């Protein structure tokens, strides 16, 4: 074998191997192969006395995989590490190099933004060495998250019902808790508007004697109404052509937001589907990546793609529909490492490959395709008319617009509201006076800021510079899993546990768990990636400030009193309380550790169906680790067991038991 290529994903490996030919063998690392150990002080897996040197070990279950890769690498002339084009991917390549004991003479690192034959072949013409600045940036993030995660989580578990805390997770939770408190404290204020209703349009009171007007009370509104007549003077009519700018192409943040609002996809689902589209889909004649890399905060598009798309627009819609290329304004929060999320070929239209995609894949691909196409189309144009109507010194305004050129809306109209608002042709009026049918006051109340949806929370995190494209979905998933938030009507509500954890962290760690510090740390990680900061100095500065606060918190933070059940301990007479254990809540004596009484809960037996092996009942059980499975109640005489829930139906092919997983049914025997 001449060349061994190692990628992260198995599905990626099959696609890439076809492009490279017989001189290449492509294998997968199946993601990360090494992680920090849990040895050393506090189980952090780092040497606190030696510049925070990390101690890496092979991840559980990766031993045989690494052994096989090492064997393949030893027989290859050259090893190419082709993991994802970001810091995480760079770190995985470095871990592979270390674990496989590759030397600098026989390995190369290649990166590509899309999995298409031209992009892959071009990338393999320009191999480089591993960028250790990127690796150190990823290592710093991992070490910081480990220190905060392990140390703060242990504190929370010992003092509250909370299960974890995190560098970004806890700040995201604080945003939700702070917003809830704003809403609770908000006092609505009454105000009024005045509206004149004409035959074909409405106009709203805006000014009085050249100054903006605010109406706070009903009395003020009635006083104004008493002065007005039904006759209005046409004071001014202004018509101008206004451009409606085309959209920017998608970043990770804007894609997850749009998929949430338009497709009702949670961020985790959006990223999972996008991963499949990126890694490769069989479209009949070939297996090809349909979109570019989906973890990005850049809006750049490659020159080749832009040129192809402009030709496509000219051919299909006309030259007047060609727009200008959007450029990325580099800000402190944008890494700009690769392109925006786009289709790998503008000629691969959604309809042309619809039959090869699941309905969910098609919807997301269509959204990405149309958004990218629209971003390179011309701005829409509207004729906007603004009319000022004068009545006793009061100025009412009406605004209308008529689309005169649809531009990007030619393709994007399904994703954006497009309405003409037609006003009368005031120039044709013989009189400069127009009469309304009625004038009325409208009562309103100010409203608080709305609760966060997934889309709005991701948008806020991006705006504030906390987290990065690869972390948004995971942070939201963690908040749900830890039961720090619940979702009602797509909105986040903090739970009592979420509020309590936030308050405890703010009491002792407000200097770390806040937006400014977290955003500042992201900037430091960027500087490490650029080679402008030494990674262990950043970690050291953090740790020397953090650890003293933690010791104070362990000593002084009040522990939440457990909830009493109203019963007393049969052994010592003390109250029984509800405690949290590894596998959930249980009832025990409040006098622990002096009294170790634990109330045995009556197990509720849930029968599912008859056992196909012995005829007894299959019941719901739990493993030692608390995972639900389904087994025969005649155990140990009968050892029939399944992880997936049986339906009680029999397979028509082999007679095996039908089971259900994620709303899909299959036979436990033949798999059909």
C-alpha positions in Angstrom: 0.0 0.0 0.0 1.4 3.4 -1.0 -0.9 5.8 0.8 -3.1 5.5 3.9 -5.6 8.2 4.4 -7.4 8.6 7.8 -10.6 10.6 8.2 -13.0 10.9 11.1 -16.2 9.4 9.7 -16.7 5.9 8.1 -19.2 7.3 5.6 -16.7 9.9 4.5 -14.0 7.2 4.0 -16.0 5.3 1.3 -16.7 8.5 -0.6 -13.1 9.8 -0.6 -11.6 6.4 -1.5 -13.5 6.3 -4.7 -12.1 9.7 -5.7 -8.5 8.9 -4.9 -8.1 5.6 -6.7 -6.2 2.4 -6.1 -3.1 4.0 -4.7 -5.0 5.1 -1.6 -6.7 3.2 1.2 -9.1 5.4 3.3 -9.9 4.4 6.9 -11.8 6.1 9.7 -10.8 7.0 13.3 -14.5 7.2 14.1 -14.0 10.6 15.8 -11.6 11.2 18.7 -9.3 8.4 19.7 -7.8 9.9 22.9 -8.9 12.1 25.7 -7.7 13.4 29.0 -7.3 10.7 31.7 -9.0 11.0 35.1 -5.8 10.6 37.0 -3.8 13.1 39.0 -5.1 15.8 41.4 -8.9 16.1 41.4 -8.9 13.5 38.5 -8.3 16.3 36.0 -5.8 14.4 33.9 -3.4 17.3 33.8 -0.1 18.0 35.7 -0.8 21.2 37.7 2.9 21.5 38.6 4.3 21.2 35.0 2.6 23.8 32.9 -0.7 21.9 32.9 0.8 19.1 30.8 -2.1 16.9 29.7 -2.1 13.1 30.3 -3.9 11.5 27.3 -5.2 8.0 27.2 -7.0 6.0 24.5 -10.8 6.3 24.8 -12.8 3.3 25.9 -13.4 0.9 23.0 -10.7 2.5 20.7 -7.8 0.1 21.5 -8.5 -2.3 18.7 -9.2 0.5 16.2 -5.9 2.2 17.0 -4.0 -1.1 16.8 -5.5 -1.8 13.4 -4.6 1.7 12.2 -1.1 1.4 13.5 -0.7 -1.9 11.6 -2.0 -0.3 8.4 0.2 2.8 8.9 3.4 0.7 9.3 2.9 -0.9 5.9 2.1 2.4 4.1 4.7 4.6 2.3 2.8 7.7 3.4 0.0 8.5 5.9 -2.3 11.4 5.1 -4.4 12.8 8.0 -7.6 14.3 6.6 -9.8 15.1 9.6 -12.2 18.0 9.7 -11.0 21.5 8.8 -11.3 23.0 12.3 -9.4 23.0 15.6 -11.1 19.9 16.7 -10.1 18.1 13.5 -6.6 19.4 13.8 -6.4 18.0 17.3 -7.7 14.6 16.2 -5.0 14.5 13.5 -2.3 15.3 16.1 -3.6 12.6 18.4 -3.5 10.1 15.5 0.1 11.1 14.7 1.1 10.6 18.4 -0.8 7.3 18.9 0.4 5.8 15.6 3.9 7.1 16.2 4.2 8.8 12.8 7.3 10.7 12.0 7.5 14.0 10.2 8.9 12.3 7.0 6.0 10.0 6.3 2.8 11.9 7.1 0.9 14.9 5.7 -2.2 16.9 6.8 -4.8 17.9 4.2 -7.9 19.9 4.7 -10.9 20.4 2.5 -14.2 22.3 2.8 -16.3 20.0 0.8 -16.3 16.3 -0.2 -16.4 16.4 -3.9 -13.8 14.9 -6.3 -12.3 18.2 -7.5 -12.0 19.6 -3.9 -10.5 16.3 -2.6 -7.9 16.0 -5.4 -6.9 19.7 -5.1 -6.5 19.3 -1.3 -4.2 16.3 -1.8 -1.9 18.4 -4.0 -1.1 20.6 -1.0 -0.4 18.6 2.1 1.1 20.4 5.1 2.2 19.5 8.7 -0.1 19.7 11.7 -0.6 23.3 12.9 0.3 23.0 16.6 -1.1 26.5 17.4 -4.6 25.1 16.4 -3.9 22.0 18.5 -2.9 24.0 21.5 -6.0 26.2 21.2 -8.2 23.0 21.2 -6.2 21.6 24.1 -6.7 24.8 26.1 -10.4 24.7 25.6 -10.5 21.0 26.6 -8.4 21.6 29.7 -10.4 24.7 30.8 -13.7 22.8 30.3 -12.3 19.9 32.2 -11.2 22.0 35.2 -14.5 23.9 35.3 -16.6 20.9 34.5 -15.1 18.6 37.0 -14.5 21.0 39.9 -17.7 23.1 39.6 -19.9 20.0 38.8 -18.6 18.3 42.0 -19.5 21.5 43.9 -23.0 21.7 42.5 -23.6 18.0 43.1 -22.5 18.3 46.7 -24.5 21.5 47.4 -27.5 21.5 45.1 -29.7 19.2 43.0 -27.7 20.3 39.9 -25.7 17.7 38.0 -23.1 19.9 36.2 -21.7 23.3 35.5 -19.7 24.5 32.5 -17.7 27.4 31.1 -20.2 28.2 28.4 -23.2 26.1 29.5 -23.6 28.0 32.8 -23.4 31.4 31.0 -26.1 30.2 28.5 -28.2 29.1 31.4 -27.7 32.5 33.1 -29.0 34.3 30.0 -32.2 32.2 30.3 -32.6 32.8 34.0 -31.9 36.6 33.7 -34.5 36.9 30.9 -37.1 35.1 33.1 -36.4 37.5 35.9 -36.8 40.4 33.6 -40.1 39.1 32.5 -41.3 38.5 36.1 -40.2 42.0 37.2 -41.7 43.7 34.2 -44.5 46.1 34.8 -46.6 46.8 31.6 -47.2 50.5 30.8 -50.2 51.6 29.0 -50.0 53.8 25.8 -52.2 54.8 22.9 -52.0 55.3 19.2 -54.5 57.1 17.0 -55.5 55.8 13.6 -57.4 57.3 10.8 -59.3 54.8 8.6 -59.7 55.8 4.9 -61.5 53.8 2.3 -58.3 52.1 0.8 -55.7 52.6 3.6 -55.0 53.6 7.2 -52.8 56.3 8.5 -51.3 56.7 12.0 -50.6 59.8 14.0 -46.9 60.4 14.3 -46.1 64.1 15.0 -47.5 67.3 16.4 -46.1 70.6 15.2 -43.0 68.9 13.9 -42.2 66.8 17.0 -42.7 63.1 17.6 -45.8 62.4 19.8 -46.3 59.9 22.6 -49.7 59.3 24.1 -49.6 57.8 27.6 -53.2 58.0 28.8 -56.7 57.7 27.5 -57.4 61.3 28.6 -54.6 62.5 26.3 -55.9 60.5 23.4 -59.5 61.7 23.9 -58.2 65.3 24.1 -56.5 64.9 20.7 -59.5 63.2 19.1 -61.7 66.1 20.2 -59.5 68.5 18.2 -59.5 66.5 14.9 -61.9 66.7 12.0 -62.5 64.0 9.4 -60.9 66.2 6.7 -57.1 65.8 6.2 -54.8 68.0 4.1 -52.4 66.0 1.8 -49.3 67.7 3.1 -46.5 65.7 1.4 -46.2 62.7 -0.9 -42.7 61.2 -1.4 -42.1 58.3 -3.7 -38.7 56.7 -4.1 -37.1 53.4 -5.3 -35.8 51.5 -2.3 -33.6 48.4 -2.5 -34.4 45.3 -0.4 -31.0 43.6 0.1 -30.5 39.9 -0.7 -29.7 37.6 2.1 -26.3 36.5 3.4 -25.4 32.9 2.9 -25.7 30.6 6.0 -23.3 30.3 8.9 -23.9 27.6 11.5 -25.8 30.1 13.7 -28.1 31.4 11.0 -28.7 27.9 9.6 -29.8 26.5 12.9 -32.0 29.6 13.5 -33.7 29.4 10.1 -34.2 25.6 10.4 -35.8 26.1 13.8 -38.2 28.8 12.6 -39.0 27.5 9.2 -38.6 23.7 9.5 -39.3 23.3 13.2 -35.9 21.4 13.6 -34.1 21.6 16.9 -30.4 22.6 16.5 -29.2 19.0 17.2 -31.4 17.6 14.4 -30.3 20.3 12.0 -26.6 19.6 12.6 -27.1 15.9 12.4 -28.8 16.1 9.0 -26.2 18.7 7.8 -23.4 16.3 8.8 -24.9 13.6 6.5 -25.3 16.0 3.6 -21.6 17.1 4.1 -20.2 13.5 4.4 -21.8 12.2 1.3 -25.1 11.0 -0.2 -25.4 8.3 -3.0 -27.2 10.2 -5.8 -27.2 7.3 -8.3 -24.2 8.0 -10.4 -21.9 8.8 -7.5 -21.6 9.4 -3.8 -20.9 13.0 -3.1 -20.9 15.6 -0.4 -23.9 17.9 -1.1 -22.9 20.8 1.1 -19.7 22.4 2.3 -18.5 22.1 5.9 -21.3 23.0 8.3 -19.4 24.4 11.3 -18.5 27.9 10.3 -19.0 31.5 11.2 -17.9 32.9 7.8 -20.0 34.2 4.9 -17.3 33.8 2.3 -17.9 31.8 -0.8 -15.2 30.4 -3.1 -14.5 32.3 -6.3 -15.1 29.1 -8.4 -18.6 28.6 -6.8 -19.5 32.3 -7.2 -18.5 32.3 -10.9 -20.5 29.1 -11.5 -23.5 30.5 -9.7 -23.5 33.8 -11.6 -23.4 31.9 -14.9 -26.3 29.7 -13.6 -28.3 32.9 -12.6 -27.7 34.5 -16.0 -28.7 31.4 -17.8 -31.9 30.6 -15.8 -33.1 34.1 -14.7 -31.3 36.7 -16.9 -28.2 38.9 -16.4 -30.3 41.5 -14.5 -30.7 39.0 -11.6 -26.9 38.6 -11.0 -26.1 40.3 -7.6 -22.8 41.2 -5.9 -20.7 38.9 -3.9 -21.1 39.3 -0.1 -17.8 39.9 1.8 -17.2 38.9 5.3 -16.6 41.8 7.7 -14.0 40.3 10.1 -15.1 40.9 13.7 -13.7 39.8 17.0 -16.1 36.9 17.2 -15.6 35.6 13.7 -12.9 33.0 13.0 -13.5 33.1 9.2 -11.6 29.8 8.9 -13.6 28.5 6.0 -16.6 29.2 3.7 -20.2 29.8 4.4 -22.5 26.7 4.3 -23.4 26.2 0.6 -24.2 23.5 -1.9 -21.1 21.9 -3.4 -22.6 22.5 -6.9 -25.2 25.0 -7.9 -26.1 22.7 -10.8 -27.2 20.0 -8.3 -30.7 21.4 -7.8 -32.9 20.2 -4.9 -35.5 18.7 -7.3 -32.9 16.9 -9.3 -31.7 14.9 -6.3 -34.9 14.8 -4.3 -35.5 11.1 -4.9 -32.2 10.2 -3.2 -32.9 12.2 0.0 -35.2 11.6 2.9 -37.9 14.2 3.3 -35.9 15.9 6.2 -32.7 15.9 4.2 -34.5 17.4 1.2 -36.0 20.2 3.2 -32.7 21.2 4.8 -30.8 20.9 1.5 -33.4 22.9 -0.3 -33.1 25.6 2.4 -29.3 25.8 2.1 -29.5 25.7 -1.7 -32.1 28.5 -2.1 -30.4 30.7 0.5 -27.0 30.4 -1.2 -28.5 31.1 -4.6 -30.5 34.1 -3.3 -27.3 35.5 -1.7 -25.7 35.9 -5.1 -28.8 37.4 -6.8 -29.7 41.0 -7.2 -31.4 43.1 -4.5 -35.2 43.4 -4.9 -36.6 46.9 -5.6 -39.7 48.5 -4.4 -41.5 51.8 -5.1 -42.0 53.2 -1.7 -44.6 55.9 -1.1 -44.8 57.9 2.2 -47.7 60.2 2.6 -48.0 62.9 5.3 -51.6 63.9 6.1 -52.1 67.1 8.2 -55.1 67.6 10.5 -55.1 70.6 13.0 -51.3 70.6 13.2 -51.2 66.8 13.7 -49.3 64.8 11.1 -50.5 61.3 10.2 -48.4 59.0 8.1 -49.2 56.1 5.7 -46.6 54.0 3.9 -47.1 51.9 0.8 -44.8 49.8 -1.3 -45.0 48.0 -4.7 -42.4 45.6 -5.9 -41.0 46.7 -9.2 -38.2 44.1 -9.4 -38.3 40.8 -7.5 -34.5 40.1 -7.6 -33.5 37.4 -5.1 -37.2 37.0 -4.2 -37.6 35.2 -7.5 -36.2 32.1 -5.7 -36.6 33.1 -2.0 -40.3 34.0 -1.8 -41.2 30.8 0.0 -39.0 31.8 2.9 -39.9 35.5 3.2 -43.1 37.5 3.4 -43.6 39.5 0.2 -46.6 41.8 0.1 -47.5 44.9 -1.9 -49.1 47.7 0.1 -50.9 49.8 -2.4 -51.8 53.5 -1.7 -54.1 55.6 -3.8 -52.6 57.7 -6.6 -52.6 61.0 -4.7 -51.2 62.9 -7.7 -54.5 62.3 -9.5 -56.6 63.9 -6.7 -58.1 67.2 -7.8 -58.5 68.3 -4.2 -55.7 68.4 -1.7 -58.2 67.4 1.0 -59.1 63.7 1.8 -61.8 62.6 4.1 -61.6 59.6 6.4 -64.4 57.3 7.5 -63.4 57.2 11.1 -60.6 58.2 13.6 -60.1 56.0 16.7 -57.7 55.5 19.6 -56.1 52.1 20.1 -55.0 50.9 23.5 -51.6 49.1 23.9 -49.4 47.8 26.6 -45.6 47.6 26.6 -44.3 44.0 26.6 -41.2 42.5 28.1 -38.5 40.9 26.0 -39.7 37.5 24.9 -38.3 34.3 26.3 -35.6 32.6 24.3 -36.3 30.1 21.6 -33.5 27.8 20.5 -33.0 30.1 17.5 -33.0 33.3 19.5 -30.6 31.8 22.2 -28.1 30.7 19.5 -28.4 34.2 17.9 -27.7 35.8 21.3 -24.8 33.6 22.1 -23.3 34.4 18.7 -23.8 38.1 19.1 -22.2 38.1 22.6 -19.3 35.9 21.4 -19.8 33.0 23.8 -19.4 29.5 22.3 -18.5 28.7 18.8 -20.3 27.1 15.8 -19.4 23.6 16.8 -20.7 24.1 20.4 -24.2 25.7 20.0 -26.2 22.5 19.6 -24.4 20.6 22.3 -24.8 23.4 24.9 -28.6 23.5 24.3 -28.8 19.7 24.5 -26.9 19.8 27.9 -29.3 22.3 29.4 -32.2 20.1 28.5 -30.5 16.9 29.7 -29.6 18.4 33.0 -33.2 19.5 33.4 -32.0 23.1 34.0 -34.6 24.2 31.4 -37.9 23.0 30.0 -39.5 24.0 26.7 -43.1 25.2 26.4 -44.4 26.5 23.1 -40.7 26.4 21.7 -39.6 28.8 24.5 -37.1 28.1 27.3 -38.3 28.3 30.9 -35.6 27.8 33.6 -36.5 25.1 36.2 -36.1 25.6 40.0 -32.9 23.6 39.8 -31.6 25.8 36.9 -32.4 29.0 38.9 -30.7 27.6 42.0 -27.6 26.5 40.2 -27.3 29.9 38.5 -27.7 31.8 41.8 -25.1 29.7 43.6 -22.6 30.2 40.8 -23.2 33.9 40.8 -22.8 34.1 44.5 -19.2 32.7 44.4 -18.1 32.7 40.7 -19.6 35.8 39.1 -16.1 36.9 37.9 -15.9 33.8 35.7 -19.5 32.8 34.9 -20.5 35.9 32.9 -20.7 37.0 29.3 -17.6 39.3 29.2 -15.2 36.7 30.8 -16.5 33.9 28.6 -16.3 36.0 25.4 -12.8 37.2 26.4 -11.7 33.6 26.8 -12.9 32.8 23.3 -10.7 35.7 22.0 -7.8 34.3 24.0 -8.3 30.9 22.4 -8.3 32.6 19.0 -5.0 34.3 19.8 -3.6 30.9 20.8 -4.7 29.5 17.5 -3.0 32.4 15.7 0.2 31.8 17.7 -0.1 35.1 19.6 -0.5 33.7 23.1 1.1 30.8 25.0 -1.6 28.3 25.8 -0.4 27.2 29.3 -0.1 30.9 30.4 -3.8 31.4 29.6 -4.7 28.3 31.6 -2.4 29.3 34.5 -3.9 32.8 34.7 -7.4 31.2 34.9 -6.5 28.5 37.4 -4.7 30.7 39.9 -7.8 32.9 40.1 -10.4 30.1 40.0 -9.1 27.5 42.5 -9.1 29.9 45.5 -12.7 30.8 44.8 -13.6 27.2 44.6 -12.1 26.3 48.0 -14.1 29.2 49.6 -17.3 27.9 47.9 -16.8 24.3 49.1 -16.4 25.7 52.6 -19.0 28.5 52.7 -21.7 27.6 50.1 -24.9 26.5 51.9 -26.1 23.1 51.0 -29.7 22.8 49.9 -31.8 21.1 52.5 -33.4 17.9 51.2 -37.1 17.7 50.8 -38.9 16.0 53.6 -41.5 13.3 52.8 -43.6 13.7 56.0 -42.6 10.2 57.1 -40.2 9.3 59.9 -37.3 6.8 59.9 -38.4 3.4 61.4 -34.8 3.0 62.8 -34.1 6.3 64.5 -37.3 8.4 64.3 -35.6 11.2 62.3 -37.5 12.6 59.2 -37.2 10.8 55.9 -36.0 12.9 53.0 -35.7 12.6 49.2 -32.1 12.4 48.0 -30.6 12.2 44.6 -28.6 9.1 43.7 -26.7 7.8 40.7 -29.9 6.3 39.3 -32.4 8.9 40.3 -34.2 10.0 43.5 -34.7 7.7 46.5 -36.0 8.1 50.1 -33.6 7.9 53.0 -33.0 9.0 56.6 -32.1 12.6 57.1 -29.7 11.4 59.9 -27.2 10.0 57.4 -24.4 9.0 57.9 -25.3 8.1 61.5 -28.3 6.2 60.2 -28.1 4.5 56.8 -31.8 3.6 56.4 -33.0 3.6 52.8 -36.7 3.0 52.1 -37.3 0.2 49.7 -39.6 1.3 47.0 -42.2 -1.1 45.7 -41.2 -2.1 42.2 -44.0 -1.5 39.7 -43.9 -4.4 37.3 -44.7 -3.4 33.8 -45.7 -6.4 31.6 -45.1 -6.0 27.9 -46.1 -9.3 26.2 -45.6 -13.0 26.3 -42.0 -14.3 26.2 -41.5 -16.2 22.9 -38.9 -18.5 24.5 -40.8 -19.9 27.5 -44.3 -18.3 27.5 -43.9 -16.3 30.7 -44.2 -12.5 30.6 -41.6 -10.0 29.3 -41.3 -7.1 31.7 -39.5 -3.8 31.9 -36.3 -4.0 33.8 -33.3 -1.8 34.6 -29.6 -2.7 34.3 -27.0 -2.0 37.0 -26.3 1.3 35.3 -30.0 2.3 35.3 -30.6 1.6 31.5 -34.1 0.2 30.7 -34.2 -3.2 29.0 -36.9 -5.9 28.5 -36.5 -9.4 29.9 -38.4 -12.5 30.9 -39.7 -12.5 34.4 -38.8 -16.2 34.6 -35.1 -15.3 34.8 -32.7 -17.0 35.5 -34.5 -20.1 34.1 -35.2 -18.1 30.9 -32.6 -15.6 29.8 -34.5 -13.9 26.9 -33.8 -10.2 26.9 -34.0 -7.2 24.5 -32.8 -3.6 24.6 -35.6 -2.3 22.4 -39.2 -2.4 23.4 -41.2 -5.4 22.1 -44.6 -4.6 20.5 -46.1 -8.1 21.0 -46.4 -8.6 17.2 -44.7 -11.4 15.4 -42.6 -11.1 12.2 -44.4 -12.5 9.1 -41.1 -13.7 7.7 -39.5 -15.6 10.5 -42.0 -15.5 13.5 -39.5 -13.4 15.6 -40.7 -10.7 18.0 -41.2 -7.2 16.5 -39.5 -4.4 18.5 -39.7 -0.6 18.3 -36.9 2.0 18.3 -37.3 5.7 17.6 -40.8 5.0 16.1 -39.4 2.4 13.7 -40.4 -1.3 13.9 -38.1 -4.2 13.0 -37.8 -7.9 13.8 -35.5 -8.8 16.7 -34.6 -12.1 14.9 -34.1 -11.3 11.2 -33.8 -7.6 11.3 -36.5 -6.9 8.7 
